[in-house]
């Protein structure tokens, strides 16, 4: 299942990229993510690996993922290497009128009953991602105002 979504954030592209490209920040704006732990040595970047605890409709799940592209400040890509609901998330950022537009191209493999629900499952997953993008916008724009 593939889908795209985007959000406009009233923050500079460098700040948005720095926040989004740090997996340690995922729990602050992704409602399913409970915790992220780096599992590789060295600096964060392409090839870095992580373990992510998520709360899914089917229950608690663990995914392992890696950073497969990180081109500051325009592109950040992660893909799962193990766990349920394999995915590739490609975040693309651009500056527009002193704000940042972040676009997500997502490829998600649904399993079991979710795969059988087709369009209904696609809408539910996309709504969850849209809600997470709204949370990301709120977190980053609140930092600017000092809230």
N, C-alpha and C positions, 0 to 999 in steps of 0.2 A: 504494500500500500504506500503510495506516494502522496504528499501534499505539500503545499507552500503556505506560509503566512508571514506577516510582517508587522512591525510596530515602529512608530516614530517616538524617539526619546529626546527630550530637550536637554541634552548633554553633549559635550564634545566627543567626537568619534574615538579619540585615544582613551578617554575614561570609560566609555561603554565597552570598548574592546578589552581593556585590562580587566574589567569586572566579569564579562561574559566568558573570557578565555581562561579564567581561573576556576577549575572544577570545584575547588574548595568553597566557592560562593554558590554553587548550585542549590543547596538547601535553603538559601535565602530567598530564592525566587521560583523554584520548581517545587510545587506542592507534593509531588510524589517522592522526591528525594529526601531521605532522612539523614544520610551521612555519605561522605565521600572521603576515601583514604588513598593517598598516593602509594603505589606498590613498586615503583621503580626508583632507581637511584638517580642522582643528578638533578639538574635544573628542569623546570617544567618546559615542555616543548614537544616537537614532533617525536614520536616514539615513547613518550611518557605513558605509563599505565596507571590505572586507578581501579579501585573497587568501590562500587556504589550500592548502597542499601536503598531500596525503594518500597513504597507501600502502594501496591497495585490492587485493582478490584478483586483479584484472585488471592490476595494476601501479600505478605512480605516476600521480597525477592532480592537477590543479589545479582548484579551484572558486573562483569569486568569490561573495561573499555580502554581505548587508547586514543591519543591525539594523533591524527593522521595528516593534518595540515594546520599551520599556524603562521599566517602571513599578516603581521601587524601593519595597519589597523583594519584590514579589509576582509580577512577570511579566517575562520576557525572551524575545523571539522573533527568530529569524534565518531568512533564506531565501536560497537560492542565486539568483544572477542569471546564472551561466554555469557550464559544466563538467558532468562526468558525475554521475549519480545526483542529479538535482534533489531538493531537500528543503525542508521548512519544519519547524523545531523550535520548539515552544512550551513553554518551561519555566515552571511555576507553582510558587511556593513558599508554604508556610504554616508557622506556628509551632505546635508541638504539644509540650506538656510540656517546655519548655526545649530543644527540639531543632527541627530544620527538616525538613519533608518536602518533597522536590522531585519534582514530577511532570512527565513529558515526554509531550506529545502530538506524535507524529511523523507526517509525511506524506512518504513517500519514493517517487520514481519510479524503478523499476528498468528497465534497458535491456538489450537483447540477450538472451543466454542466461539471465541472472538473472531477467528478466521471465517467461521460459517456465517457470521452476522454481516459481513461485507460492508455495504455503505453505512449501516447503522454504527458499526464499530469505528469506521473511518471518521464519521462525524463526532463521535465521542472522544476519540483521540485528539482530533484537531481542536475541539472545544477546550480540552485540557491544556493543550499547548498555547492556545490563544489566551486562556486565563493566566498561564504562567508568564506570558509576554506582558500582560497587563500588570502583573506583580513586579516584573523586572522594571518596567517603566516607573511604577510607583516608588520602588526602592531607590533607583538612580536619581529620579527627580527630587525625592525627599532629601537626598544627600546634598543637593545644591542649595536647598532652602534651609538646611541645618535642622530639619525636623527630627 
